[in-house]
Amino acid sequence: MNIVFVASEGVPFAKTGGLADVAGALPRAVADLGHSTSLFIPCYRKVWEANRDLAATGITLRIPIGTSTVLGHVFEGRLPDSDVPVYLIDQPDYFDRDGFYGHLGHDFEDNCERFVFFQRAVLEAVVALGIKPDVFHCNDWQTGLLPVYLKSLYHNIPELASAGCLFTIHNLAYQGLFWHWDLPLTGLDWSYFNYRALEFHGKLSFMKAGLVFSDMLTTVSPTYASEIQAQRHGAGLDGLLRDRQADLRGIVNGIDERSWTPRHETMLAANYDVDTVATGKAACKAWLQRRAGLPVRPDAPLFAQIGRLDPQKGWDLLAEVADRLLEHDVQLIVLGTGHPKYHNLLEALVHRHPGKVWAYLGFSDDLAHQIEAGADVFLMPSLFEPCGLNQLYSLAHGTVPVVHATGGLVDTVVDLTPQTLAEGRATGFVFHEPTAASVWRALERVLQTWSDRPTWEKLVKAGMSDDWSWKQSAGRYVELYHEIQRRRRPQLAQPTREKPVPA
């Protein structure tokens, strides 16, 4: 099969979150299973700054945007260690900016126009490049109109006629909602602006478009697939998702073993595996403590947190328990940036607990790897988490995660109980209520278990022994691509209407 992946970001070219890791790894994993794959993303300013060797394809795109025509170009790169092409849609007025979606905490006002251009440009570029996709794999709201275009403006294009569409929800909370008067920018008829199609409480919804018009839907964990069909996590779309329950699957993300396992990471003080974790992790921990200016203490548990400093990530819960935790003989390292109140919180913790806390208020990919390898405990008390990758990185590095029982966290971390320990399945600590009291009870269990070295070593080795590579998940996606093609064959045998109109 020929699978075209479409996303708004992808490692190593552009990243703000886990979507980029998936977009950079899954096409390679599917290609490793014998299929043709390619990835399309926008050509942001940061892409140019980091990739001066991109090749021009010579393709000029002329994309209708409302009553105007906007020119664009296509450049080509490769995913690392693969032959998978990455096609970058270049339009400086839209993408040569400091941010991908916004700047200084505010979305760009023309995001609707920018991503209408991107999606139509992808379809035009696919035709110009001679790619004949079997399936488009679209990701999140920035690609939600593409399934609509396949069934409307582009349904008579021979190169696209047999292509189905899989739409993956990475985070339903971000929906791509725009003023309804932006609809003319899309080129779509007003008949599509109704509650069964693109309209969502009077606004134009890119996310809803993807949910309605794609052949099948996935999200990034089985539990999240269930959660978003209920009102609490459904973001107003739970009814639609219940209607499409038969077409919705939950598939846990994988991790790129070439980038995120301690056997291979060149930035670590020592490489190790499950058999050498004791000495290798000790070396990485000592290096990290020195890097952070903390005392080199192998006996003190080193807690860590990496990611967005945001309420969704459970930072209000951590704020309530941080001082209480730091009264014990522990250390804490945080890497991330976000809301100023959490920056202030961390600066205050550093002041109140000298020699115990280090906060790097920014982002460093190398440091993220070094923290995962050097820390003993990873804190991930997210209020909701569609999948999460850091708990997987932690398991792979022998860093024991503490997680809230939500989304992909509960699907991937096995709580320490007498039974799970005896069965050799326990890999971390799971708490069930999003309250500070529940977090603290989990942390107390961590502190008690830390002193029981045989049990701690079992947790570490069980986590490292699990296979969280993309191999299994990629295989499940391939099954869905085949299912989409099987479903579409009867449709393709039917006469094509001149202009499909949504029900």
RODO-2510 file (C-alpha; in nm, 4 decimals, decimal comma):
residues 503
     n   res          X          Y          Z
     1     m     0,0000     0,0000     0,0000
     2     n     0,0912     0,3637    -0,0412
     3     i     0,0229     0,5690     0,2722
     4     v     0,0485     0,9481     0,2776
     5     f     0,0866     1,0917     0,6275
     6     v    -0,0235     1,4520     0,6765
     7     a     0,0572     1,6424     0,9967
     8     s     0,1298     1,9935     1,1148
     9     e     0,4664     1,8917     1,2607
    10     g     0,7095     1,6027     1,2572
    11     v     1,0444     1,5141     1,4157
    12     p     1,3186     1,6082     1,3377
    13     f     1,1873     1,8994     1,1293
    14     a     0,9334     2,0671     1,3575
    15     k     0,8096     1,9831     1,7057
    16     t     0,5907     2,1293     1,9778
    17     g     0,4574     1,8035     2,1255
    18     g     0,3971     1,4325     2,0955
    19     l     0,2272     1,4622     1,7558
    20     a     0,5668     1,5408     1,6049
    21     d     0,7204     1,2260     1,7549
    22     v     0,4411     1,0137     1,6077
    23     a     0,4603     1,1798     1,2650
    24     g     0,8359     1,1298     1,2568
    25     a     0,8313     0,7649     1,3669
    26     l     0,5139     0,5959     1,2421
    27     p     0,5831     0,6459     0,8673
    28     r     0,9206     0,4745     0,9144
    29     a     0,7656     0,1893     1,1112
    30     v     0,4988     0,1339     0,8440
    31     a     0,7682     0,1467     0,5740
    32     d     0,9637    -0,1167     0,7663
    33     l     0,6588    -0,3425     0,7247
    34     g     0,6946    -0,3212     0,3468
    35     h     0,4678    -0,0322     0,2507
    36     s     0,5357     0,2947     0,0671
    37     t     0,5037     0,5974     0,2921
    38     s     0,5586     0,9727     0,2764
    39     l     0,5040     1,2627     0,5154
    40     f     0,3749     1,6126     0,4385
    41     i     0,4243     1,9005     0,6843
    42     p     0,4441     2,2819     0,6573
    43     c     0,7844     2,4387     0,5958
    44     y     0,8106     2,6622     0,9023
    45     r     1,0909     2,9089     0,9677
    46     k     1,2504     2,6715     1,2195
    47     v     1,2570     2,3998     0,9547
    48     w     1,4659     2,6219     0,7288
    49     e     1,6953     2,7248     1,0133
    50     a     1,7770     2,3627     1,0964
    51     n     1,7671     2,2077     0,7468
    52     r     1,9526     2,4160     0,4922
    53     d     1,9970     2,1153     0,2633
    54     l     1,6308     2,0678     0,1689
    55     a     1,5917     1,9893    -0,2006
    56     a     1,3618     2,1915    -0,4225
    57     t     1,1178     1,9733    -0,6181
    58     g     1,0545     2,2465    -0,8777
    59     i     0,6810     2,2241    -0,8121
    60     t     0,4898     2,5513    -0,7913
    61     l     0,1463     2,5324    -0,6316
    62     r    -0,1417     2,7682    -0,7087
    63     i    -0,3953     2,7301    -0,4315
    64     p    -0,7381     2,9000    -0,4306
    65     i    -0,7988     3,0743    -0,0982
    66     g    -1,1363     3,2454    -0,1099
    67     t    -1,1287     3,4699    -0,4155
    68     s    -0,7474     3,4800    -0,4277
    69     t    -0,4793     3,2457    -0,5549
    70     v    -0,1800     3,1872    -0,3282
    71     l     0,1486     3,0485    -0,4592
    72     g     0,3535     2,7882    -0,2775
    73     h     0,6413     2,5508    -0,3367
    74     v     0,7384     2,2010    -0,2304
    75     f     1,0730     2,1007    -0,0820
    76     e     1,1919     1,7523     0,0002
    77     g     1,3880     1,5901     0,2802
    78     r     1,4104     1,2455     0,4390
    79     l     1,3204     1,1012     0,7743
    80     p     1,6461     1,0018     0,9483
    81     d     1,7810     0,6530     0,8871
    82     s     1,5201     0,5817     0,6221
    83     d     1,4154     0,6338     0,2629
    84     v     1,0846     0,7902     0,3671
    85     p     1,0435     1,1246     0,1885
    86     v     0,9236     1,4304     0,3737
    87     y     0,7546     1,6930     0,1569
    88     l     0,7510     2,0406     0,3044
    89     i     0,4887     2,2896     0,1894
    90     d     0,6524     2,6305     0,1655
    91     q     0,4607     2,9585     0,1723
    92     p     0,6566     3,2283     0,3586
    93     d     0,3597     3,4568     0,4306
    94     y     0,1951     3,1718     0,6193
    95     f     0,4837     2,9738     0,7671
    96     d     0,7892     3,2000     0,7972
    97     r     0,7000     3,3006     1,1533
    98     d     0,8386     3,2623     1,5048
    99     g     0,5761     3,0052     1,6025
   100     f     0,3895     2,7213     1,4385
   101     y     0,0359     2,8033     1,5534
   102     g     0,0797     3,1262     1,7454
   103     h     0,3211     3,3511     1,9296
   104     l     0,3534     3,4632     2,2921
   105     g     0,0514     3,2622     2,3995
   106     h    -0,1847     3,3847     2,1282
   107     d    -0,3005     3,1911     1,8216
   108     f    -0,2341     3,3461     1,4829
   109     e    -0,5535     3,5154     1,3643
   110     d    -0,5189     3,3626     1,0165
   111     n    -0,4775     3,0002     1,1276
   112     c    -0,7866     2,9001     0,9325
   113     e    -0,6419     3,0441     0,6122
   114     r    -0,2941     2,9022     0,6811
   115     f    -0,4145     2,5454     0,7271
   116     v    -0,6704     2,5610     0,4466
   117     f    -0,3743     2,6445     0,2253
   118     f    -0,1663     2,3625     0,3719
   119     q    -0,4325     2,0952     0,3215
   120     r    -0,5200     2,1928    -0,0329
   121     a    -0,1492     2,2282    -0,1117
   122     v    -0,0893     1,8713     0,0091
   123     l    -0,3531     1,7368    -0,2276
   124     e    -0,2175     1,9395    -0,5191
   125     a     0,1386     1,8337    -0,4381
   126     v     0,0440     1,4647    -0,4174
   127     v    -0,0973     1,4863    -0,7705
   128     a     0,2007     1,6852    -0,9010
   129     l     0,4474     1,4367    -0,7506
   130     g     0,2709     1,1408    -0,9092
   131     i     0,1890     0,9792    -0,5763
   132     k    -0,1206     0,7587    -0,5892
   133     p    -0,2220     0,7095    -0,2256
   134     d    -0,4276     0,4212    -0,1019
   135     v    -0,4845     0,5979     0,2296
   136     f    -0,4263     0,9470     0,3636
   137     h    -0,3423     0,9324     0,7335
   138     c    -0,4453     1,2707     0,8755
   139     n    -0,3598     1,3973     1,2221
   140     d    -0,5494     1,6460     1,4404
   141     w    -0,7463     1,9547     1,3444
   142     q    -0,4829     2,1020     1,1152
   143     t    -0,5666     1,8242     0,8657
   144     g    -0,9404     1,7887     0,9361
   145     l    -1,0605     1,9404     0,6075
   146     l    -0,8563     1,7066     0,3910
   147     p    -1,1131     1,4209     0,4182
   148     v    -1,3838     1,6699     0,3173
   149     y    -1,1864     1,7790     0,0133
   150     l    -1,1367     1,4176    -0,0959
   151     k    -1,5138     1,3744    -0,1060
   152     s    -1,5960     1,7125    -0,2617
   153     l    -1,3606     1,9412    -0,4531
   154     y    -1,1124     1,6636    -0,5375
   155     h    -1,3419     1,3629    -0,5791
   156     n    -1,3010     1,3565    -0,9586
   157     i    -0,9187     1,3668    -0,9581
   158     p    -0,8091     1,0241    -1,0929
   159     e    -0,4912     1,0069    -0,8807
   160     l    -0,6992     1,0536    -0,5635
   161     a    -1,0105     0,8619    -0,6578
   162     s    -0,9287     0,5412    -0,4693
   163     a    -0,7759     0,7059    -0,1620
   164     g    -0,9402     0,6505     0,1733
   165     c    -0,8780     0,8504     0,4866
   166     l    -0,7828     0,7627     0,8443
   167     f    -0,8058     1,0478     1,0946
   168     t    -0,6136     1,0311     1,4230
   169     i    -0,7141     1,2381     1,7261
   170     h    -0,4063     1,3243     1,9293
   171     n    -0,5838     1,5700     2,1603
   172     l    -0,9558     1,6402     2,1233
   173     a    -0,9256     1,9557     2,3343
   174     y    -0,7666     2,1399     2,0399
   175     q    -1,0340     2,1584     1,7710
   176     g    -0,9491     2,4285     1,5177
   177     l    -1,2591     2,6426     1,5710
   178     f    -1,3031     2,9474     1,3478
   179     w    -1,5506     3,2214     1,2636
   180     h    -1,8231     3,0863     1,0361
   181     w    -1,7527     3,3621     0,7831
   182     d    -1,4156     3,1960     0,7230
   183     l    -1,5949     2,9173     0,5356
   184     p    -1,5513     3,0876     0,1928
   185     l    -1,1729     3,0608     0,2437
   186     t    -1,2080     2,6830     0,2255
   187     g    -1,3686     2,6788    -0,1187
   188     l    -1,6460     2,4580     0,0180
   189     d    -2,0141     2,5213    -0,0446
   190     w    -2,2310     2,6610     0,2349
   191     s    -2,4279     2,3344     0,2268
   192     y    -2,1427     2,1874     0,4324
   193     f    -2,2062     2,4328     0,7154
   194     n    -2,4642     2,2358     0,9111
   195     y    -2,4692     2,0414     1,2365
   196     r    -2,4089     1,7097     1,0594
   197     a    -2,0941     1,8342     0,8884
   198     l    -1,8675     2,1318     0,9685
   199     e    -2,0766     2,3474     1,2015
   200     f    -2,0074     2,3344     1,5752
   201     h    -2,2056     2,5753     1,7937
   202     g    -2,2076     2,8367     1,5201
   203     k    -1,8385     2,8000     1,4356
   204     l    -1,6436     2,6220     1,1648
   205     s    -1,4744     2,3144     1,3176
   206     f    -1,1792     2,1498     1,1454
   207     m    -1,1740     1,8712     1,4043
   208     k    -1,5393     1,7892     1,3496
   209     a    -1,4795     1,7847     0,9735
   210     g    -1,2183     1,5121     1,0180
   211     l    -1,4432     1,3118     1,2504
   212     v    -1,7408     1,3239     1,0135
   213     f    -1,5774     1,2698     0,6742
   214     s    -1,2945     1,0228     0,7406
   215     d    -1,3470     0,6549     0,6660
   216     m    -1,2141     0,5489     1,0044
   217     l    -1,0937     0,7198     1,3224
   218     t    -0,8220     0,6430     1,5717
   219     t    -0,6955     0,7962     1,8874
   220     v    -0,3783     0,7308     2,0753
   221     s    -0,4870     0,4857     2,3455
   222     p    -0,7793     0,2507     2,4120
   223     t    -0,8749     0,4290     2,7346
   224     y    -0,8771     0,7708     2,5665
   225     a    -1,0974     0,6257     2,2899
   226     s    -1,3464     0,5374     2,5627
   227     e    -1,3045     0,8620     2,7589
   228     i    -1,3799     1,0911     2,4628
   229     q    -1,7158     0,9214     2,4103
   230     a    -1,8253     1,0568     2,7498
   231     q    -1,9123     1,4156     2,8274
   232     r    -1,6232     1,4774     3,0684
   233     h    -1,3527     1,4376     2,8035
   234     g    -1,5615     1,4618     2,4868
   235     a    -1,5176     1,8391     2,4407
   236     g    -1,8697     1,8652     2,2999
   237     l    -1,8051     1,5987     2,0365
   238     d    -1,8833     1,2928     2,2497
   239     g    -2,2198     1,2378     2,0796
   240     l    -2,0607     1,2316     1,7352
   241     l    -1,7908     0,9948     1,8579
   242     r    -2,0508     0,7620     2,0069
   243     d    -2,2270     0,7616     1,6699
   244     r    -1,8979     0,6616     1,5069
   245     q    -1,8013     0,4115     1,7762
   246     a    -1,7812     0,1249     1,5252
   247     d    -1,5218     0,3200     1,3247
   248     l    -1,3105     0,4357     1,6217
   249     r    -1,0033     0,2520     1,7482
   250     g    -0,7547     0,3270     2,0239
   251     i    -0,3921     0,2447     1,9427
   252     v    -0,1167     0,3301     2,1903
   253     n     0,1717     0,5305     2,0482
   254     g     0,5113     0,3698     2,0316
   255     i     0,8575     0,5097     2,0852
   256     d     1,1344     0,5323     1,8316
   257     e     1,3916     0,2809     1,9509
   258     r     1,6575     0,4488     1,7394
   259     s     1,6120     0,7692     1,9379
   260     w     1,4703     0,6794     2,2794
   261     t     1,6428     0,3760     2,4273
   262     p     1,9476     0,4026     2,6532
   263     r     2,1410     0,1487     2,4443
   264     h     2,1714     0,3958     2,1573
   265     e     2,1512     0,7558     2,2840
   266     t     2,4838     0,9260     2,2209
   267     m     2,4152     1,2154     2,4574
   268     l     2,4129     0,9943     2,7688
   269     a     2,7002     0,9672     3,0148
   270     a     2,6743     0,5881     2,9837
   271     n     2,4749     0,3547     2,7654
   272     y     2,2957     0,0644     2,9295
   273     d     2,0241    -0,1964     2,8895
   274     v     1,8145    -0,4067     3,1249
   275     d     2,1172    -0,6202     3,2178
   276     t     2,3479    -0,3242     3,2892
   277     v     2,0947    -0,0756     3,4234
   278     a     2,2386    -0,0668     3,7766
   279     t     2,5799     0,0666     3,6747
   280     g     2,4691     0,2563     3,3649
   281     k     2,1895     0,4428     3,5333
   282     a     2,4098     0,5257     3,8318
   283     a     2,6592     0,6934     3,5961
   284     c     2,3804     0,8872     3,4223
   285     k     2,2342     0,9954     3,7565
   286     a     2,5687     1,1229     3,8853
   287     w     2,6261     1,3142     3,5593
   288     l     2,2785     1,4693     3,5811
   289     q     2,3233     1,5723     3,9434
   290     r     2,6491     1,7458     3,8538
   291     r     2,4852     1,9128     3,5533
   292     a     2,2082     2,0426     3,7808
   293     g     2,4454     2,1576     4,0533
   294     l     2,2922     1,9142     4,3003
   295     p     2,4885     1,6965     4,5438
   296     v     2,5886     1,3633     4,3892
   297     r     2,3739     1,1372     4,6041
   298     p     2,3097     0,7847     4,4736
   299     d     2,1022     0,7136     4,7858
   300     a     1,8567     1,0035     4,7405
   301     p     1,5712     0,9384     4,4943
   302     l     1,5856     1,1847     4,2071
   303     f     1,2375     1,2881     4,0897
   304     a     1,1876     1,4476     3,7475
   305     q     0,9235     1,6137     3,5348
   306     i     0,9535     1,7115     3,1684
   307     g     0,6977     1,8947     2,9607
   308     r     0,4581     2,1828     2,9369
   309     l     0,4051     2,3747     3,2611
   310     d     0,0294     2,3724     3,2282
   311     p    -0,2747     2,2854     3,4435
   312     q    -0,3568     1,9907     3,2135
   313     k    -0,0244     1,8331     3,3087
   314     g    -0,1271     1,8306     3,6761
   315     w     0,0886     2,1187     3,7880
   316     d    -0,1702     2,2518     4,0318
   317     l    -0,1593     1,9112     4,2031
   318     l     0,2218     1,9119     4,2086
   319     a     0,2203     2,2654     4,3505
   320     e     0,0206     2,1440     4,6512
   321     v     0,2531     1,8540     4,7355
   322     a     0,5963     1,9829     4,6260
   323     d     0,7065     2,1309     4,9602
   324     r     0,5863     1,8248     5,1475
   325     l     0,7846     1,5984     4,9143
   326     l     1,0969     1,8107     4,9401
   327     e     1,0916     1,7876     5,3200
   328     h     1,2128     1,4313     5,2620
   329     d     1,5607     1,3319     5,1507
   330     v     1,4880     1,3682     4,7790
   331     q     1,5906     1,5755     4,4776
   332     l     1,3749     1,7246     4,2000
   333     i     1,4612     1,8273     3,8431
   334     v     1,2139     1,9961     3,6079
   335     l     1,2557     2,0702     3,2382
   336     g     0,9891     2,2733     3,0644
   337     t     0,8226     2,6028     3,0033
   338     g     0,4682     2,7308     3,0196
   339     h     0,2471     2,9353     3,2470
   340     p     0,4359     3,2057     3,4405
   341     k     0,2777     3,1038     3,7724
   342     y     0,4551     2,7674     3,7511
   343     h     0,7815     2,9377     3,6625
   344     n     0,7375     3,1403     3,9833
   345     l     0,6513     2,8248     4,1773
   346     l     0,9714     2,6510     4,0669
   347     e     1,1883     2,9528     4,1370
   348     a     1,0391     2,9678     4,4871
   349     l     1,1029     2,5951     4,5418
   350     v     1,4666     2,6399     4,4419
   351     h     1,4944     2,9206     4,6981
   352     r     1,3162     2,7323     4,9792
   353     h     1,4953     2,4008     4,9214
   354     p     1,8566     2,4777     4,8280
   355     g     2,0533     2,1829     4,6958
   356     k     1,7391     1,9853     4,6247
   357     v     1,5722     2,1457     4,3211
   358     w     1,6858     2,2434     3,9722
   359     a     1,4510     2,3906     3,7113
   360     y     1,5513     2,4434     3,3499
   361     l     1,2810     2,6791     3,2206
   362     g     1,3157     2,6103     2,8505
   363     f     1,3596     2,3059     2,6344
   364     s     1,6599     2,0977     2,5354
   365     d     1,6192     1,7672     2,3541
   366     d     1,9561     1,6406     2,4773
   367     l     1,8694     1,7315     2,8344
   368     a     1,5320     1,5555     2,8056
   369     h     1,7145     1,2336     2,7172
   370     q     1,9673     1,2865     2,9972
   371     i     1,6935     1,3427     3,2538
   372     e     1,5042     1,0309     3,1488
   373     a     1,8234     0,8280     3,1878
   374     g     1,9440     0,9877     3,5106
   375     a     1,6238     1,0238     3,7131
   376     d     1,4820     0,7559     3,9399
   377     v     1,1161     0,8647     3,9366
   378     f     0,9124     1,0434     3,6688
   379     l     0,6115     1,2535     3,7743
   380     m     0,3174     1,2563     3,5312
   381     p    -0,0016     1,3527     3,7199
   382     s    -0,1855     1,4773     3,4078
   383     l    -0,5550     1,5549     3,4514
   384     f    -0,6031     1,3919     3,1109
   385     e    -0,3484     1,2453     2,8732
   386     p    -0,4573     1,0985     2,5384
   387     c    -0,1480     0,8782     2,5248
   388     g     0,1624     1,0359     2,6669
   389     l     0,5133     0,9548     2,5575
   390     n     0,7228     1,0534     2,8565
   391     q     0,5953     0,7628     3,0646
   392     l     0,7045     0,5315     2,7798
   393     y     1,0446     0,6984     2,7614
   394     s     1,0697     0,6587     3,1390
   395     l     0,9862     0,2885     3,1301
   396     a     1,2449     0,2334     2,8575
   397     h     1,5097     0,4092     3,0693
   398     g     1,4340     0,2336     3,3989
   399     t     1,2805     0,5481     3,5464
   400     v     0,9729     0,4561     3,7484
   401     p     0,6637     0,6616     3,6516
   402     v     0,3991     0,8029     3,8841
   403     v     0,0820     0,8615     3,6804
   404     h    -0,2840     0,9490     3,7032
   405     a    -0,5188     0,6718     3,5851
   406     t    -0,6279     0,8409     3,2636
   407     g    -0,5898     0,7873     2,8900
   408     g    -0,2716     0,6237     2,7746
   409     l    -0,1125     0,6508     3,1188
   410     v    -0,3339     0,3832     3,2686
   411     d    -0,2962     0,1754     2,9511
   412     t     0,0825     0,1658     2,9771
   413     v     0,1803     0,1796     3,3463
   414     v     0,0981    -0,1154     3,5740
   415     d     0,0415    -0,0129     3,9351
   416     l     0,2533    -0,1760     4,2053
   417     t     0,0369    -0,4115     4,4101
   418     p     0,1265    -0,7401     4,5807
   419     q    -0,0368    -0,9271     4,2928
   420     t     0,1253    -0,7327     4,0051
   421     l     0,4621    -0,7547     4,1810
   422     a     0,4300    -1,1310     4,2221
   423     e     0,3324    -1,1643     3,8558
   424     g     0,6276    -0,9516     3,7462
   425     r     0,3981    -0,6945     3,5778
   426     a     0,4326    -0,3946     3,8110
   427     t     0,6108    -0,1006     3,6453
   428     g     0,5081     0,2106     3,8404
   429     f     0,2609     0,3878     4,0649
   430     v    -0,0921     0,4805     3,9560
   431     f    -0,3323     0,7072     4,1469
   432     h    -0,7006     0,7277     4,0576
   433     e    -0,8353     1,0618     4,1789
   434     p    -0,7000     1,3936     4,0395
   435     t    -0,6487     1,5399     4,3859
   436     a    -0,3432     1,6479     4,5811
   437     a    -0,4271     1,3926     4,8515
   438     s    -0,4274     1,1104     4,5972
   439     v    -0,0964     1,2297     4,4502
   440     w     0,0576     1,2411     4,7942
   441     r    -0,0523     0,8858     4,8783
   442     a     0,1205     0,7694     4,5598
   443     l     0,4375     0,9599     4,6519
   444     e     0,4357     0,8027     4,9970
   445     r     0,4285     0,4623     4,8294
   446     v     0,7227     0,5678     4,6139
   447     l     0,9279     0,6711     4,9175
   448     q     0,8466     0,3469     5,0996
   449     t     0,9340     0,1328     4,7980
   450     w     1,2599     0,3208     4,7311
   451     s     1,3983     0,1807     5,0561
   452     d     1,3044    -0,1733     4,9460
   453     r     1,5804    -0,2170     4,6878
   454     p     1,4809    -0,5634     4,5550
   455     t     1,1266    -0,4422     4,4841
   456     w     1,2548    -0,1223     4,3237
   457     e     1,4859    -0,3199     4,0978
   458     k     1,1939    -0,5397     3,9903
   459     l     0,9946    -0,2288     3,8928
   460     v     1,2860    -0,0930     3,6915
   461     k     1,3542    -0,4167     3,5056
   462     a     0,9875    -0,4898     3,4362
   463     g     0,9455    -0,1475     3,2760
   464     m     1,2575    -0,1868     3,0657
   465     s     1,1513    -0,5354     2,9524
   466     d     0,8238    -0,4195     2,7978
   467     d     0,8258    -0,3593     2,4219
   468     w     0,6993    -0,0082     2,3517
   469     s     0,8492     0,0155     2,0038
   470     w     0,6348     0,1113     1,7067
   471     k     0,6384    -0,2444     1,5667
   472     q     0,3121    -0,3611     1,7224
   473     s     0,1273    -0,0317     1,6857
   474     a     0,2392     0,0092     1,3244
   475     g     0,1011    -0,3361     1,2500
   476     r    -0,2367    -0,2351     1,3919
   477     y    -0,2400     0,0770     1,1751
   478     v    -0,1638    -0,1321     0,8678
   479     e    -0,4650    -0,3510     0,9517
   480     l    -0,6810    -0,0375     0,9551
   481     y    -0,5415     0,0832     0,6222
   482     h    -0,6430    -0,2517     0,4727
   483     e    -0,9857    -0,2259     0,6355
   484     i    -1,0377     0,1198     0,4835
   485     q    -0,9516    -0,0151     0,1395
   486     r    -1,1916    -0,3080     0,1831
   487     r    -1,4710    -0,0726     0,2865
   488     r    -1,4098     0,1586    -0,0059
   489     r    -1,4205    -0,1029    -0,2824
   490     p    -1,8031    -0,1207    -0,2965
   491     q    -1,8212     0,2612    -0,2920
   492     l    -1,5748     0,2902    -0,5794
   493     a    -1,7867     0,0539    -0,7855
   494     q    -2,0836     0,2920    -0,7619
   495     p    -2,1400     0,5754    -1,0154
   496     t    -1,9798     0,9016    -0,8972
   497     r    -2,2093     1,1915    -0,8302
   498     e    -2,1146     1,5247    -0,9812
   499     k    -2,0996     1,7002    -0,6455
   500     p    -2,1330     1,5067    -0,3205
   501     v    -2,3409     1,6920    -0,0632
   502     p    -2,3325     1,5956     0,3051
   503     a    -2,6447     1,4474     0,4579
***
